[in-house]
């Protein structure tokens, strides 16, 4: 059986990445509008005629696109932030929750007609923190900080233009882009509600994002004072909770403590081109502090890879089809 797919916003960074992952597959047929992609009638027809639609649009445009869909059989995946905390939409992080005897997140996505694709930073943060909140290691009311750095592709066209090699009339200039820049200094980043809600935390997360002069790949870090947490959990307890939460998962792995103890650094580009995320737990010798670090491709598990994984689930396919 061949499924028809329409990517609304295929010319953007995420849209192009999704198209690249889908166009070689024999089980899918892409609806391509070409020069008609700005034609409202052509878009409406495609939005209502596809088996599944993936929206790669700014928030308001995504809402407008959803309003244009009158066919109840169309399954929609939205890659913007428009619906990530909307209770009417299923959050598209399949590994987020596995509840024995009840419908887990993977099953909810498979049954959904509306799924919101997670943000790249929230994927790393939720992956690290939600299992610890669920296990009672981090209290729901605990003040949690997350520091993260991403390649410049995560910031869209404006940030790509700022950091990518610059050219004029086809000639690259000698002006160097910034090496690193902290941003979100107002502490009102749009990912905070998503991070807070889907970890089960009660206080808004303190989020400190930054961007570096590489195209893609990211690190998301959560520092913990273990001695200040209730019960003073050990590094081994924290690691065990994460390992148990993701045991058997294909795309999320937890590095062994022996591996992390031997590490002297993490390359943010280490999982580029994949839909994988690797979680690390680093601890000090005294057992008082820990650094939780997630490594992922912001355009892979943090965007297009996750969208394809969700698409596979919603179409009843093996969720790993077309992914590495």
C-alpha positions in Angstrom: 0.0 0.0 0.0 1.3 3.4 -0.9 0.5 6.4 1.3 0.3 10.0 0.0 2.2 12.6 1.9 2.2 16.4 1.6 4.9 18.5 3.2 3.6 22.0 3.6 6.7 24.2 3.8 9.0 21.8 2.1 11.4 24.6 1.0 12.5 25.3 4.6 15.3 23.6 6.5 13.2 21.0 8.2 11.0 20.5 5.2 13.9 19.8 3.0 15.4 17.3 5.5 12.0 15.5 5.7 11.6 15.4 2.0 15.2 13.9 1.6 14.2 11.2 4.1 11.0 10.3 2.3 11.4 10.7 -1.4 13.4 7.5 -1.9 10.9 5.3 -0.2 8.7 3.1 -2.3 5.9 3.0 0.2 5.2 6.7 0.1 4.2 9.1 -2.7 4.9 12.8 -2.1 2.5 15.4 -3.3 4.7 18.2 -4.7 3.3 21.6 -5.7 6.4 23.1 -7.1 5.7 26.7 -8.2 2.1 26.3 -7.0 3.1 26.0 -3.3 1.9 29.5 -2.5 -1.4 28.9 -4.4 -4.1 28.7 -1.7 -6.4 26.5 -3.7 -3.6 24.1 -4.6 -2.5 23.9 -0.9 -6.0 23.3 0.3 -6.4 20.5 -2.2 -3.1 18.9 -1.1 -3.9 19.4 2.6 -7.2 17.6 2.2 -6.1 15.0 -0.3 -3.1 13.4 1.4 -3.1 10.5 3.8 -0.8 12.5 6.0 0.4 16.1 6.1 3.6 17.4 7.7 3.6 21.1 8.5 7.0 22.9 8.4 5.7 26.4 8.8 5.9 29.3 11.3 3.3 29.0 14.1 0.6 31.3 12.7 0.9 29.7 9.2 0.7 26.3 10.8 -2.6 27.2 12.5 -3.9 28.6 9.3 -3.0 25.4 7.5 -4.8 23.2 10.1 -7.9 25.4 9.8 -7.9 24.6 6.0 -8.1 20.8 6.6 -11.7 19.6 6.5 -11.0 16.0 5.8 -11.2 14.1 9.1 -9.2 11.2 7.7 -6.0 13.3 7.2 -3.3 12.8 9.8 -1.3 15.9 10.6 2.2 16.3 12.1 3.1 19.9 13.0 6.8 20.8 13.3 6.1 24.3 14.8 5.6 25.3 18.4 1.9 26.1 17.8 0.4 22.9 19.3 3.1 21.5 21.6 1.2 22.2 24.8 -2.3 21.9 23.3 -4.1 19.0 25.1 -6.0 18.3 21.8 -2.7 17.3 20.2 -0.5 14.3 20.9 3.1 15.1 21.8 5.3 13.3 19.3 8.1 12.0 21.4 7.6 8.3 21.2 10.1 7.3 23.9 8.8 9.8 26.4 6.6 7.5 28.4 6.1 3.8 28.5 3.3 3.0 31.0 2.7 -0.7 31.8 -0.9 -1.7 31.4 -1.9 1.7 29.8 -1.4 3.4 26.5 2.2 4.7 26.3 3.3 7.7 24.2 4.2 5.5 21.2 0.7 4.0 21.2 -0.9 7.5 21.6 1.0 8.8 18.5 -0.1 5.7 16.5 -3.7 6.4 17.3 -3.6 10.1 16.8 -4.8 12.3 13.9 -2.9 15.3 15.2 0.7 15.1 16.5 3.0 18.0 17.5 6.6 17.3 16.7 8.9 18.1 19.7 11.4 20.9 19.6 15.1 20.0 19.4 16.1 21.4 22.8 13.0 20.0 24.5 13.8 16.6 23.1 17.1 16.5 24.9 15.8 18.1 28.1 12.7 15.9 28.4 14.7 12.8 27.6 17.0 13.6 30.5 14.5 14.9 33.1 11.1 13.3 32.7 12.2 9.8 33.9 13.8 11.4 37.0 10.7 13.3 37.8 8.6 10.2 37.2 10.8 8.2 39.5 10.6 10.9 42.2 14.4 11.6 42.0 13.7 15.2 41.0 10.6 16.6 42.8 8.0 18.2 40.6 8.5 21.5 42.3 12.3 21.5 42.0 14.0 24.5 40.3 15.7 23.0 37.2 18.2 24.7 34.9 19.1 23.6 31.4 22.1 24.8 29.4 22.2 23.9 25.7 24.1 24.7 22.5 23.0 23.9 19.0 24.4 24.3 15.5 23.1 27.3 13.7 20.6 25.4 11.5 18.3 25.2 14.5 17.6 28.9 14.4 16.0 29.1 10.9 16.9 31.3 8.0 17.9 34.4 10.0 20.4 32.5 12.1 21.7 30.5 9.2 22.3 33.8 7.4 24.2 35.0 10.4 26.5 32.0 10.9 26.8 30.3 7.5 29.7 31.3 5.2 28.8 34.6 3.6 29.0 35.3 -0.1 28.3 38.2 -2.5 27.6 37.4 -6.2 28.9 33.9 -5.6 32.2 35.0 -4.0 32.7 34.0 -0.4 33.7 37.0 1.8 36.5 36.9 4.4 34.2 38.2 7.1 34.1 35.6 9.8 30.8 34.6 11.4 30.4 34.5 15.2 32.0 31.5 16.9 29.4 31.3 19.6 26.5 33.3 20.9 24.3 33.0 23.9 20.7 34.1 23.2 17.2 33.9 24.8 18.5 36.3 27.4 15.0 37.5 28.3 14.3 34.1 29.8 11.1 33.9 27.8 12.1 31.3 25.2 9.2 29.7 23.5 10.4 26.2 24.4 10.0 26.7 28.2 6.3 25.8 28.4 6.9 22.7 26.4 9.9 21.7 28.5 8.0 22.3 31.7 4.8 20.6 30.8 6.1 17.4 29.3 8.6 16.7 32.1 5.9 17.0 34.8 7.7 19.9 36.5 5.6 22.6 38.3 8.1 25.5 38.0 9.1 27.0 34.7 12.5 25.7 33.6 15.4 28.1 33.6 16.6 27.7 30.0 20.0 29.1 28.8 20.4 28.4 25.0 23.4 29.2 22.8 24.4 28.7 19.2 27.8 27.7 17.8 29.4 28.1 14.4 28.6 24.6 13.1 25.6 23.7 11.0 23.9 21.0 13.0 24.3 18.9 16.1 23.6 19.8 19.7 24.3 19.3 23.4 21.6 19.7 26.1 22.9 19.7 29.7 21.1 19.7 33.0 23.4 20.2 36.1 22.2 18.7 39.4 23.3 19.1 43.0 22.7 15.5 44.1 23.4 16.3 47.7 20.6 18.9 47.7 18.0 16.6 46.3 15.7 14.6 48.6 17.5 11.5 49.6 20.8 12.6 48.1 20.5 10.2 45.1 23.8 8.8 43.8 25.0 9.0 40.2 24.3 5.3 39.9 20.7 5.8 40.9 20.2 8.6 38.4 21.9 6.6 35.7 19.8 3.5 36.6 16.5 5.5 36.2 17.5 6.7 32.8 18.7 3.3 31.7 15.5 1.6 32.8 13.3 4.3 31.1 15.0 3.7 27.7 15.9 0.0 27.8 15.4 -1.6 24.4 14.8 1.7 22.6 16.2 1.9 19.0 16.8 5.6 18.9 17.5 6.6 22.5 20.4 5.1 24.4 22.0 5.8 27.8 25.8 5.6 27.8 27.3 3.3 30.4 28.9 4.9 33.4 32.2 3.2 32.6 32.1 5.0 29.2 31.3 8.4 30.6 34.1 8.1 33.2 36.6 7.7 30.5 35.4 10.6 28.4 37.2 14.0 28.2 34.6 15.8 26.0 31.6 15.3 23.7 31.4 16.3 20.1 28.1 18.1 19.4 28.2 16.7 15.8 28.6 13.2 17.0 25.2 11.9 16.0 24.6 14.0 12.9 22.6 12.4 10.1 20.8 10.1 12.5 17.6 9.9 14.5 19.5 8.9 17.6 19.9 10.5 21.0 22.5 9.5 23.5 22.2 10.4 27.2 25.2 10.7 29.5 25.4 11.0 33.3 28.7 12.5 34.6 29.4 12.7 38.3 32.1 14.0 40.6 34.2 11.8 42.8 32.4 12.9 46.0 29.0 12.0 44.5 27.6 15.5 45.3 27.1 16.7 41.7 26.1 15.4 38.3 26.0 16.7 34.8 23.3 15.1 32.6 24.1 15.6 28.9 22.0 14.7 25.8 23.7 14.5 22.4 21.5 14.6 19.3 21.2 16.1 15.8 18.9 19.1 16.0 17.8 18.3 12.4 17.5 14.6 13.1 15.9 13.4 16.4 15.4 17.1 17.1 13.3 17.7 14.0 13.0 15.8 10.7 14.0 12.4 12.0 11.3 12.6 14.7 8.7 13.7 12.2 9.4 10.7 10.0 9.3 8.4 13.1 5.9 9.9 14.0 4.7 9.6 10.4 5.6 5.9 10.4 3.8 5.3 13.7 0.7 7.2 12.5 0.6 5.2 9.2 1.0 1.8 11.0 4.5 1.2 9.7 7.7 0.2 11.5 8.7 3.4 13.2 12.4 3.0 12.0 11.5 2.8 8.3 13.8 5.2 6.4 15.7 6.2 9.5 19.2 5.4 10.9 
